[in-house]
């Protein structure tokens, strides 16, 4: 799993002034909205006794821990300890706070410690500047789907043109025409890649077939459907289908809950049937695709994508997947893969919690060393912790 990227973690309209838990890359986050509307994302692990801040409540801009009432402001610093109101709050009483933004109807959280100028950008979804409610062309519907699979397997599946005639036979896949035309990779930047081909889906049925006949289309001699599929790092898929009726574009944000479970939050945008009356059908058709894919992808073994390119056999139509694996390898060599250094482990029992270093740790090395929930291998043994403190001044 990749850190140092922006992750779309929740639909923006679900983030309120009541703290809530989301899980990304194995790490629990407490996310909430301040009274002024600003979105905050904190590590969901109180530095005092490990309680979940997402179970707490707000006091002005601060989240209040439900266990002992410690109050954390949006930058992660604890500003109040009710049990000792007359004593100063220790400097190391704080939790990781992650940069958060709202865009495209999502809350995006940056999970990493790079300074702002070195961070990869949030991907561009240009259709959101052209929505029906703003006088534009695109009507959007949203949804989510839980997979029992690794997010990289899902990402590759979403870019895999060759699977459609078999996994989606009878829907948009045509088993009579399984050939994948040769394509050239389109790489608009170092964070994404796309493939565009002409496909021949089966003739539409039901209401779609009736509508096509009403438009005078010859269902036996239809033109090909130009389709683009691709990945956008760290975890997104974009599918663009140019139907005779208009454009259909789907963005999947494949949120890694852990290595073998993935929550997809998706947006489907269309330029046809843009009335609200068609939303239910659009959602059902999108979910049908997920159910068909999950039936296969959830059972793929090994569960995790191999790092060795030679571990699985690739053919020409897998070019876009191979490019993803090469890019991932490059990022792994830069140290952007999540590792044991991003986890803290209890001594008894040996249960772990993920705490990805936030930018504040890099900006304040002194604080990073003082943090109780440490990272990068700095979590002390019991003996070392006893030697390090807390200081007598802090516990008196």
C-alpha positions in Angstrom: 0.0 0.0 0.0 1.3 3.4 -1.0 1.7 6.4 1.4 2.6 10.0 0.5 -0.6 10.4 -1.6 -3.9 12.1 -1.3 -6.7 9.6 -0.7 -10.4 10.3 -1.2 -11.7 8.8 2.1 -15.3 9.9 2.4 -18.2 11.6 0.6 -18.0 15.3 1.8 -21.7 15.4 2.7 -21.2 12.6 5.2 -18.6 14.5 7.2 -20.3 16.5 10.0 -19.5 18.0 13.4 -19.9 14.5 14.9 -16.5 12.8 14.7 -16.5 9.6 12.6 -14.0 6.8 11.9 -12.7 6.0 8.5 -10.0 3.4 7.9 -7.4 3.8 5.2 -4.1 1.8 4.7 -4.9 0.0 7.9 -4.9 3.3 9.8 -8.0 4.6 11.7 -8.7 8.3 11.2 -11.1 10.5 13.2 -12.6 13.0 10.7 -15.0 15.8 11.5 -16.0 19.3 10.4 -15.4 22.3 12.6 -18.1 24.9 13.3 -16.6 27.0 10.5 -16.9 24.1 8.1 -13.2 23.1 7.9 -12.6 19.4 7.6 -10.1 17.8 10.1 -8.4 14.4 9.9 -6.6 13.1 13.0 -5.1 9.8 14.0 -7.9 8.0 15.8 -5.7 7.1 18.7 -5.6 9.2 21.8 -2.0 9.6 23.0 -3.0 9.0 26.6 -4.6 5.6 26.7 -5.2 4.8 23.1 -9.0 5.5 23.1 -10.7 6.2 19.8 -11.2 10.0 19.3 -13.9 9.2 16.7 -16.1 8.2 19.7 -15.8 11.7 21.2 -17.5 15.0 20.5 -16.6 18.5 19.6 -15.8 21.4 21.9 -15.4 24.5 19.6 -12.8 23.4 17.0 -11.4 20.6 19.3 -12.3 16.9 19.4 -12.8 15.7 23.0 -11.5 12.2 23.8 -14.5 10.1 25.2 -12.2 8.4 27.8 -10.6 11.2 29.9 -11.8 14.3 28.1 -8.4 15.3 26.6 -9.1 18.0 24.0 -7.2 18.0 20.7 -7.2 21.0 18.3 -7.2 20.5 14.5 -3.3 20.5 14.3 -3.2 17.5 16.6 -2.0 19.4 19.7 -3.7 18.5 23.0 -4.8 21.8 24.6 -6.6 20.6 27.7 -6.3 17.8 30.2 -9.3 18.0 32.6 -7.7 15.9 35.3 -4.9 18.5 35.9 -6.3 21.9 34.9 -3.6 23.8 36.7 -0.7 22.1 35.1 0.7 22.8 31.6 -0.1 20.3 28.9 3.0 18.3 27.9 4.4 19.2 24.5 4.3 15.5 23.4 0.6 15.3 24.2 -0.6 15.3 20.6 -1.7 13.1 17.7 -0.9 13.1 14.0 -3.0 15.6 12.0 -3.2 15.1 8.3 -3.9 17.7 5.6 -7.5 17.5 4.3 -9.3 19.1 1.4 -12.7 18.9 -0.2 -12.9 18.3 -3.9 -15.3 16.6 -6.3 -17.8 15.8 -3.5 -15.1 14.0 -1.5 -12.9 14.6 1.5 -9.3 14.0 0.5 -6.7 13.3 3.2 -2.9 13.4 2.6 -1.4 10.4 4.2 2.3 11.0 4.4 4.9 13.4 5.8 6.2 15.2 2.6 6.2 19.0 2.6 3.5 20.5 0.5 5.7 21.3 -2.5 6.8 17.7 -2.8 3.4 16.0 -2.6 1.7 14.5 -5.7 -1.4 16.5 -6.7 -5.0 15.5 -6.2 -6.1 14.0 -9.6 -8.0 16.2 -11.9 -11.6 15.2 -12.6 -12.6 17.9 -15.2 -16.3 16.7 -15.5 -17.0 18.2 -12.1 -16.7 21.7 -13.7 -19.5 20.7 -16.1 -22.3 19.3 -13.8 -26.0 19.6 -14.7 -26.8 21.4 -11.5 -24.4 24.2 -12.6 -25.8 24.4 -16.1 -23.4 21.8 -17.5 -23.7 18.4 -19.2 -22.9 15.8 -16.6 -25.3 14.1 -14.2 -23.6 12.4 -11.3 -24.6 9.5 -9.0 -22.5 8.0 -6.3 -22.3 4.8 -4.3 -20.0 2.4 -2.5 -19.0 -1.3 -2.7 -17.0 -3.5 -0.3 -14.6 -6.0 -1.7 -12.8 -8.9 0.0 -9.8 -8.2 -2.2 -6.6 -6.2 -2.4 -7.1 -2.8 -3.9 -4.3 -3.3 -6.5 -6.1 -6.4 -7.8 -9.2 -4.3 -8.1 -7.3 -1.4 -9.8 -5.8 -3.7 -12.4 -9.2 -5.3 -13.0 -10.7 -1.9 -13.7 -8.1 -1.2 -16.4 -8.2 -4.8 -17.8 -10.0 -4.5 -21.2 -9.7 -8.3 -21.9 -11.8 -9.4 -19.0 -15.1 -7.7 -20.1 -16.2 -10.3 -22.7 -16.1 -13.0 -20.0 -16.8 -11.4 -16.7 -19.5 -9.1 -18.1 -20.8 -11.3 -20.9 -24.4 -10.4 -21.6 -24.0 -6.9 -20.2 -21.4 -4.7 -22.0 -18.9 -7.6 -22.7 -19.2 -9.4 -25.9 -17.9 -13.0 -25.8 -18.2 -13.2 -29.6 -15.6 -10.4 -30.0 -13.0 -11.0 -27.2 -10.1 -9.5 -29.2 -8.3 -6.5 -27.7 -6.9 -4.2 -30.4 -3.3 -3.2 -29.8 -3.1 0.2 -28.1 -0.5 2.7 -27.1 -0.3 3.9 -23.5 -1.4 7.4 -22.8 0.5 9.0 -19.9 -0.6 12.6 -19.3 1.7 12.8 -16.2 3.8 10.6 -14.0 0.8 9.6 -11.9 -1.6 8.1 -14.4 -1.9 6.0 -17.5 -4.8 5.2 -19.9 -5.6 2.8 -22.8 -8.2 3.6 -25.5 -9.6 1.0 -27.8 -12.7 0.4 -29.9 -15.0 -2.3 -28.5 -18.1 -4.1 -29.9 -20.5 -4.6 -27.0 -23.6 -6.9 -27.6 -26.8 -5.3 -28.8 -28.6 -3.4 -26.0 -31.7 -5.0 -24.5 -34.7 -3.9 -22.6 -35.3 -0.2 -22.3 -31.9 0.6 -23.8 -32.7 -1.5 -26.9 -36.2 0.0 -27.3 -34.6 3.5 -27.0 -32.0 2.6 -29.6 -34.6 1.4 -32.1 -36.7 4.6 -31.5 -33.6 6.5 -32.5 -33.5 4.5 -35.7 -30.3 2.6 -34.9 -29.6 -0.7 -36.7 -28.7 -2.9 -33.8 -27.1 -5.5 -36.1 -24.7 -3.1 -37.6 -23.6 -0.7 -34.9 -20.4 1.3 -34.8 -17.8 0.4 -32.3 -17.8 2.0 -28.8 -14.6 3.8 -28.1 -13.6 3.1 -24.5 -10.8 4.4 -22.3 -9.7 2.8 -19.1 -6.8 3.7 -16.8 -5.3 4.2 -13.4 -4.7 7.3 -11.4 -2.3 7.0 -8.5 -2.5 5.9 -5.8 -5.7 3.9 -6.0 -8.2 5.2 -8.6 -9.7 3.9 -11.8 -11.2 6.1 -14.6 -13.5 4.5 -17.2 -14.8 6.5 -20.1 -17.3 4.9 -22.5 -18.4 6.9 -25.5 -21.8 5.5 -26.1 -24.1 6.4 -29.0 -26.3 8.2 -26.5 -23.4 10.2 -25.0 -20.5 9.9 -22.5 -20.4 7.6 -19.5 -17.5 8.2 -17.1 -16.9 6.3 -13.8 -14.3 7.2 -11.2 -13.6 4.5 -8.6 -11.6 5.4 -5.5 -10.5 2.0 -4.2 -9.8 2.7 -0.5 -7.5 0.1 1.0 -9.0 -0.7 4.4 -6.2 -3.2 4.8 -4.3 -5.5 2.5 -7.3 -7.8 1.7 -10.3 -5.5 2.1 -11.2 -2.5 -0.1 -14.0 -0.1 0.1 -14.8 1.5 -3.3 -16.5 4.9 -3.3 -17.5 5.7 -6.8 -19.0 8.4 -9.0 -20.8 7.7 -12.3 -21.3 10.7 -14.6 -23.4 10.7 -17.8 -24.4 13.2 -20.4 -27.6 11.3 -21.4 -30.8 10.7 -19.4 -29.7 13.5 -17.1 -33.0 13.7 -15.2 -33.2 12.5 -11.7 -35.7 9.8 -12.8 -32.8 7.8 -14.4 -30.5 7.9 -11.3 -31.8 4.6 -9.8 -31.2 2.7 -13.0 -27.7 4.2 -13.3 -26.8 3.1 -9.8 -28.2 -0.4 -10.3 -26.2 -0.8 -13.6 -23.0 0.3 -11.9 -23.4 -2.0 -8.9 -24.2 -4.9 -11.3 -20.7 -4.4 -12.7 -19.1 -4.5 -9.3 -20.9 -7.7 -8.3 -19.8 -9.4 -11.5 -16.2 -8.3 -11.0 -16.1 -9.3 -7.3 -17.3 -12.8 -8.1 -13.9 -13.3 -9.8 -11.5 -10.8 -8.2 -12.3 -11.7 -4.6 -11.0 -15.2 -5.4 -7.8 -14.3 -7.2 -4.7 -15.8 -5.6 -2.2 -14.8 -4.5 -4.3 -12.1 -2.9 -1.5 -9.5 -3.2 0.0 -8.2 -6.4 3.5 -9.8 -6.8 6.5 -7.5 -6.8 8.3 -9.7 -9.2 7.1 -8.8 -12.8 8.0 -12.4 -13.8 5.8 -14.0 -11.2 2.7 -13.8 -13.4 2.5 -14.1 -17.2 1.8 -10.9 -19.1 0.6 -10.5 -22.7 0.3 -7.4 -25.0 -3.2 -6.5 -23.8 -1.8 -6.3 -20.2 0.4 -3.4 -21.1 -1.4 -0.9 -18.8 -1.2 -3.3 -15.8 2.5 -3.9 -16.4 3.0 -0.1 -16.5 1.3 0.2 -13.1 3.5 -2.5 -11.6 6.6 -0.8 -12.9 5.5 2.6 -11.5 4.7 1.0 -8.2 8.2 -0.5 -8.1 9.7 2.9 -8.7 7.8 4.3 -5.8 8.7 1.4 -3.6 12.4 2.2 -4.2 11.7 5.8 -3.0 10.3 4.4 0.3 6.7 5.1 -0.4 5.3 1.7 0.4 3.8 1.3 3.8 6.1 -0.8 6.0 6.5 -2.0 9.6 8.1 1.4 10.4 4.5 2.8 10.1 3.1 0.5 12.7 3.2 0.5 16.5 3.1 -2.8 18.3 1.8 -3.5 21.8 4.0 -5.7 24.0 1.3 -7.9 25.4 -0.7 -8.9 23.4 1.3 -8.1 20.2 -1.4 -6.2 18.4 -0.5 -3.5 16.0 -1.9 -0.1 15.0 -0.9 1.9 11.9 0.2 5.5 12.5 1.6 7.0 9.3 3.9 9.9 10.1 2.2 13.3 9.4 4.0 16.4 8.0 4.3 17.8 11.5 6.7 15.1 12.5 9.1 16.0 9.7 8.6 19.8 10.3 9.4 19.4 14.0 12.0 16.7 14.6 12.1 17.5 18.3 8.4 16.7 18.6 8.7 13.6 16.4 11.1 12.1 18.8 9.0 13.0 21.8 5.8 11.6 20.3 4.5 8.7 22.3 3.0 6.9 19.2 6.2 6.8 17.3 7.0 5.7 13.8 10.0 4.9 11.6 11.2 2.3 14.0 11.4 4.7 16.9 8.8 3.0 19.0 10.7 2.1 22.2 10.9 -1.1 24.0 9.4 -1.2 27.5 12.8 -0.8 29.1 13.7 2.1 26.9 10.3 3.8 27.5 10.9 3.6 31.2 14.2 5.3 30.8 12.7 8.0 28.5 9.9 9.1 30.7 7.4 10.6 31.1 9.3 13.1 33.3 8.6 13.3 36.9 7.3 16.9 36.3 4.7 15.5 34.0 3.3 12.9 36.4 3.5 14.8 39.6 
